[in-house]
């Protein structure tokens, strides 16, 4: 019997990782009805991390509530209770880029306050170990909003609390950490992250990620200066400066707050999810692994799910095929890192909106094509 492991990431603004895996499985089973399919939905710390870990760990449950969204408007957001005092919170749930239309994005004022509110909910539930998934954020406030929700006061020259957003950090004069939730001192934080950017400068949060969140070139300069000033004040108050540590610039600088105030340990998101889901064990003895993401390109090598799955497949001697919404510049570089072949979902020129709406059907069709070919090449009979 042919054994296939299906371990994709989500397709942003279209399908969750669970839905992607199910669609691929439908197509694979159509091609080879006797096929053994093992589904391991994946994530790299961004959107879908909660779903992937809940799917991987029995006994977990989704917990939801109302928090402040990226622009201060109350919104419904969920986090995951994993049992055993463990919880997972992803930034994209409370402050996600996908939740705001491009024309409405403004990283100057976007806040991570809702993420802090989710952490408080996890602490209220008894969490002692919190996994914080950084990725897909609409924010560029260096985690200031999260810190405010957790009890830190950010004060201007008049002793007034700063408004939300990264731009306001330029007015910061003093930190008051006396109200920081005492439970944080006894909680362990693991940050799931796929980037190693520092907080400020040409490789910092504002310059690299700000434009995709709506920042103009002028905005980038304003935000970078504000975050640098924030780091200055924090380093004076805390006695250490973490702005240049890898990952400090993740999620609009939330990595900085996690390092400086939560003493977080960083872990590549795809490795964390792979370990939790038992992906290595599932892949042992497999004939084929199918993974995927919305866009496959050279940047996929920087900690994205297909690259992590491919490296694991390479170490086990298992071929890995990638299904992607699109194939971008440099995707061929992944062939040297364990990817056997890569395919776009599109059967021809189609509009993006159509591709998103019909992604599940397109995934099933391409998966059926791949498994038919793979079955034939292995001397197995595929269905008509």
C-alpha positions in Angstrom: 0.0 0.0 0.0 1.3 3.4 -0.9 1.7 5.8 2.1 1.6 9.5 1.7 2.1 12.1 4.4 0.3 15.4 3.8 1.8 18.3 5.7 0.9 21.8 4.3 0.7 25.2 5.7 -2.4 27.4 5.4 -3.1 29.3 2.2 -3.5 32.8 3.5 -6.9 34.5 3.0 -8.2 31.2 1.5 -7.9 27.9 3.4 -6.6 26.8 6.8 -3.8 24.2 7.0 -6.4 21.6 8.0 -8.6 22.5 5.0 -5.6 22.4 2.7 -4.6 18.9 4.0 -8.1 17.6 3.6 -8.4 18.9 0.0 -5.1 17.3 -1.0 -6.1 14.0 0.7 -9.4 14.0 -1.3 -7.5 14.3 -4.6 -4.9 11.7 -3.6 -7.6 9.2 -2.6 -9.4 9.8 -5.9 -6.2 8.8 -7.7 -5.5 5.8 -5.5 -8.4 4.6 -3.4 -6.3 2.2 -1.4 -3.9 4.9 -0.4 -2.8 5.4 3.2 -3.0 9.2 3.9 -1.5 10.7 7.1 -2.5 14.3 7.6 -0.2 16.6 9.6 -1.4 20.2 9.1 1.6 22.6 9.7 2.4 26.2 10.5 5.5 28.3 10.9 4.4 30.5 13.8 2.0 32.7 11.8 -1.6 32.2 10.9 -2.7 28.7 11.6 -0.3 27.9 14.4 -3.1 27.4 16.9 -5.0 25.1 14.5 -2.0 23.1 13.7 -1.0 22.5 17.4 -4.6 21.7 18.4 -4.8 19.2 15.6 -1.5 17.6 16.7 -2.1 17.4 20.4 -5.1 15.4 21.7 -7.1 17.0 24.4 -6.5 20.6 23.3 -9.4 23.0 22.8 -10.0 26.4 21.2 -10.9 29.2 23.5 -12.3 32.5 22.2 -13.2 35.9 23.5 -13.5 39.6 22.6 -10.2 41.6 22.5 -9.0 44.8 21.0 -8.1 44.4 17.3 -5.2 45.9 15.6 -7.0 49.3 15.3 -8.7 49.2 18.7 -12.1 47.9 17.6 -13.4 44.9 19.6 -13.1 41.7 17.7 -13.6 37.9 18.2 -10.2 36.1 18.6 -9.2 32.6 19.6 -6.2 31.0 21.2 -5.5 27.4 22.1 -5.4 25.5 25.4 -3.1 22.5 24.9 -3.5 21.0 28.4 -0.9 20.4 31.0 -0.6 24.1 31.7 0.3 24.9 28.1 -1.3 27.5 25.8 -0.7 28.9 22.3 -1.4 32.4 21.2 -0.8 33.7 17.7 -0.4 37.3 16.9 -2.4 37.1 13.7 -5.6 36.2 15.6 -5.8 39.5 17.4 -3.7 41.8 15.3 -3.6 40.1 11.9 -2.8 41.7 8.6 -5.4 39.6 6.8 -8.2 41.1 8.9 -7.8 44.5 7.4 -8.3 45.5 3.7 -5.1 46.9 2.1 -6.6 50.4 1.8 -7.3 50.6 5.5 -3.9 49.5 6.8 -2.0 52.0 8.9 1.0 50.6 10.9 1.5 54.0 12.5 -1.5 53.4 14.9 -1.9 49.6 14.8 -1.6 48.0 18.2 -0.8 44.5 19.7 -3.0 45.2 22.8 -5.3 42.3 21.9 -2.4 39.9 22.0 -1.7 40.9 25.5 -5.3 40.4 26.4 -5.1 36.8 25.0 -2.0 36.2 27.1 -4.0 37.4 30.2 -6.8 34.9 29.3 -4.3 32.1 29.0 -2.8 33.1 32.4 -6.3 33.2 33.9 -6.8 29.6 32.6 -3.7 28.5 34.5 -1.1 28.5 31.7 2.5 28.2 32.8 4.0 27.7 29.4 2.8 29.9 26.5 3.7 29.5 22.9 3.6 32.8 21.1 3.3 32.5 17.3 4.7 35.6 15.6 3.7 36.1 12.0 1.0 37.7 9.9 0.8 40.9 12.0 -0.7 44.2 10.9 1.3 46.0 13.6 4.6 47.8 14.0 4.5 48.8 17.7 7.4 46.7 19.0 4.9 44.9 21.2 4.0 48.0 23.1 0.3 47.4 23.0 0.8 43.9 24.3 2.9 45.3 27.2 0.2 47.8 28.0 -2.4 45.1 28.3 -0.1 43.2 30.6 0.3 46.1 33.0 3.2 48.2 31.7 2.5 52.0 31.6 4.1 53.9 28.7 4.3 57.6 29.8 5.0 60.8 27.9 6.7 63.9 29.3 3.5 64.9 31.1 3.0 61.5 32.7 0.2 60.6 30.4 -0.3 57.2 28.9 0.7 57.0 25.2 -1.9 56.3 22.6 -1.8 53.1 20.6 0.6 52.5 17.7 4.3 52.5 16.9 4.5 56.2 15.9 3.4 57.3 19.4 6.5 55.6 20.9 8.5 58.6 19.8 6.9 60.5 22.7 7.8 57.9 25.3 9.7 59.3 28.3 9.3 56.8 31.0 8.3 53.2 31.6 6.3 52.1 34.7 6.6 48.3 35.1 5.3 48.2 38.6 1.9 47.0 37.3 3.3 44.2 35.1 1.3 41.1 35.8 3.1 39.1 38.5 2.2 35.8 37.0 4.5 36.5 34.0 7.5 36.0 36.3 6.5 32.3 36.7 5.4 31.6 33.1 7.7 30.3 30.4 7.4 31.7 26.9 8.4 30.0 23.7 8.3 32.2 20.5 7.5 30.4 17.3 9.0 32.5 14.6 10.4 32.2 11.0 12.4 35.4 10.7 15.7 36.6 12.3 15.4 40.3 11.7 16.6 42.8 14.3 14.4 45.6 15.6 15.8 48.7 13.8 17.7 49.7 10.7 17.7 48.4 7.1 17.0 44.9 8.2 14.6 45.9 11.0 10.9 45.5 11.4 9.9 48.9 9.9 12.0 48.8 6.8 11.5 45.1 5.9 7.9 44.4 6.9 6.4 47.9 7.2 5.6 48.4 3.5 3.5 45.3 3.3 1.5 46.6 6.3 0.7 49.9 4.5 3.8 52.0 5.5 5.0 54.6 3.0 8.7 55.4 2.8 8.1 58.3 5.1 6.2 56.1 7.5 9.1 53.7 7.6 11.4 56.4 8.7 9.0 57.6 11.4 8.4 54.1 12.7 12.1 53.1 12.7 13.0 56.2 14.7 10.2 55.6 17.1 11.1 52.0 17.7 14.8 52.9 18.2 13.7 55.5 20.8 11.5 52.8 22.5 14.5 50.5 22.7 16.6 53.2 24.2 14.1 53.8 27.0 13.6 50.1 27.6 17.3 49.4 27.8 17.7 52.2 30.4 14.8 50.8 32.5 15.7 47.1 32.2 19.5 47.3 32.2 19.9 45.4 28.9 19.4 46.0 25.2 18.0 43.2 23.0 17.2 45.2 19.9 19.9 43.6 17.8 19.1 40.0 18.8 17.8 37.8 15.9 14.0 37.8 15.9 13.6 41.1 17.7 12.1 42.6 14.6 9.5 39.8 14.1 5.8 40.7 14.0 6.5 44.4 13.8 9.0 44.3 16.7 6.9 42.1 19.0 9.9 39.9 19.2 11.7 42.7 21.0 9.0 42.9 23.7 9.0 39.1 24.1 12.8 39.0 24.5 13.0 42.1 26.8 10.0 41.6 29.1 9.0 37.9 28.8 12.5 36.4 28.7 11.2 34.4 25.7 13.1 31.6 24.0 12.9 31.6 20.2 12.3 28.5 18.2 11.7 28.1 14.4 7.9 27.8 14.1 7.9 24.9 11.6 10.3 22.9 13.9 8.1 23.4 16.9 4.9 22.3 15.1 6.7 19.4 13.5 7.9 18.1 16.8 4.5 18.6 18.4 2.7 16.8 15.6 5.2 13.8 15.4 5.9 14.7 11.7 9.2 12.9 11.7 7.6 9.7 13.0 4.8 10.0 10.4 7.2 10.5 7.5 9.3 7.4 8.3 8.6 4.7 5.7 6.4 7.1 3.6 6.5 6.9 -0.2 5.8 10.5 -0.7 5.2 13.7 1.3 3.0 16.6 -0.1 3.4 20.0 1.5 2.4 23.5 0.3 1.8 27.2 0.9 0.2 30.1 -0.8 3.4 31.3 -2.6 6.6 29.3 -3.1 9.7 31.4 -3.9 13.2 32.0 -2.7 11.9 33.4 0.6 10.4 30.0 1.5 13.9 29.0 2.5 13.8 31.5 5.4 12.0 29.2 7.8 8.7 28.6 5.9 6.8 25.4 6.2 7.7 23.7 2.9 11.4 24.3 3.5 11.2 22.7 7.0 9.2 19.8 5.7 11.5 19.3 2.8 14.6 19.3 5.0 13.1 16.7 7.2 12.2 14.6 4.1 15.7 14.9 2.8 17.1 13.6 6.1 14.8 10.6 5.9 15.3 10.0 2.2 11.6 10.7 1.5 10.6 12.6 -1.7 8.7 15.9 -1.0 6.4 17.6 -3.5 5.1 21.1 -3.0 1.7 22.4 -4.1 1.6 26.2 -4.1 -0.9 28.9 -5.1 1.9 30.4 -7.2 5.6 29.8 -8.0 7.6 32.9 -7.5 11.2 33.9 -8.4 13.9 31.6 -7.1 11.6 28.7 -6.1 14.0 26.3 -7.8 16.5 27.0 -5.0 14.5 24.6 -2.8 15.5 21.7 -5.0 18.9 21.7 -3.3 17.1 21.5 0.1 14.9 18.5 -0.2 12.1 19.5 -2.6 11.7 16.9 -5.3 9.2 18.9 -7.4 6.9 21.9 -7.1 3.6 22.7 -8.9 1.3 25.7 -9.0 -2.4 25.0 -8.5 -3.6 27.1 -11.5 -4.5 25.0 -14.6 -3.9 28.2 -16.6 -4.2 32.0 -16.3 -6.9 32.7 -13.7 -7.7 35.7 -11.5 -6.5 35.7 -7.9 -10.0 36.0 -6.5 -11.1 32.9 -8.5 -8.0 30.9 -7.3 -8.8 31.8 -3.6 -12.5 30.9 -4.0 -11.8 27.5 -5.6 -8.5 26.7 -3.9 -9.8 23.4 -2.4 -11.0 22.1 -5.7 -7.7 23.1 -7.4 -5.7 21.4 -4.7 -7.6 18.2 -5.1 -7.2 18.3 -8.8 -3.4 18.8 -8.7 -3.0 16.2 -5.9 -4.9 13.7 -8.0 -2.6 14.4 -11.0 0.5 14.0 -8.8 -0.5 10.8 -7.2 -1.6 9.3 -10.6 1.9 10.1 -11.9 3.6 8.8 -8.8 1.6 5.6 -8.8 2.3 5.0 -12.4 6.0 5.6 -12.0 6.1 3.2 -9.1 4.2 0.5 -11.1 0.9 1.0 -9.2 -2.4 1.4 -10.9 -4.2 4.7 -10.5 -7.9 5.1 -10.9 -9.5 6.1 -14.2 
